[in-house]
């Protein structure tokens, strides 16, 4: 292959709506197009989202969908959508959550690292607002204008901080699931493909108690344990063990580190 060497670093921008532009012939998506589509589809800020006849609250970096809807968007069979979704979760690109507790609940897909991917700070040298090239024009601001501008900037700052807080939660939640699934590659643990609302609530509580680092430590300790990380890992040790406050603190303190397989009907 000839031509300049391409770098895997940096970013490029893709305008919203490009994938639906009538200049392009409709055809089934490739897998990378399906991922780019998800970035465009995701909510840029917390908002309400209608799915059929129900309204749901979605956070920044999330969107609500279903297997059948994704199959229609992608031009795929539903079976392929299910397999693709599973691989995206295992690879750490998406987290899939149930939107509610109903039997026919739609799926909330959360984009991992969305806040990093959709970095909004102005790049140095990027063009400013309208008329930015008219450097000879004098700027005239009254004191009242400056005051309004300061107020607007303050409101924008508060709004961005709220967005960032929601995005941080999405990223931390996704990071814990990704860390668990990464260990499940070499430990006999079932992988996590979705988080129910009840699991999400418990995980938030554990975050409040021990923080992101505490949960990371618990997963690392379990993976290094000859018992929990070995071939005879007890049946009770699943992702839900992290959500149990007693078991979580035992993991962090290393109480399971030197234990060996045993009959334990009470689980831990």
FENNOR-V830712 format. One line per field, one symbol per residue. ss: DSSP state (A for helix, B for strand, O for the rest). A space follows every 50 residues. Layout:
# FENNOR-V830712
ss: ???
This chain:
# FENNOR-V830712
ss: OOOOOOOOOOOOOOOOOAAAOOOOOOOOOOAAAAAAAAAAAOOOOOBBBB BOOBBBBBOOOBBBBOAAAAAAAAOOOAAAAAAAAAAAAAOOOBBBBBOO OOOOOOBBBBBOOAAAAOOOOOOOOOOOOOOOOOOOOOOOOOAAAAAAAA AAAAAAAAAAAAAAAAAAAAAAAAAAAAAAAAAAOOOOOOOOOBBOAAAA AAAAAAAAAAAAAAAAAAAAAAAAOOOOOOOOOOOOOOAAAAAOAAAAAA AAAOOOOOOOOOOOOOOO
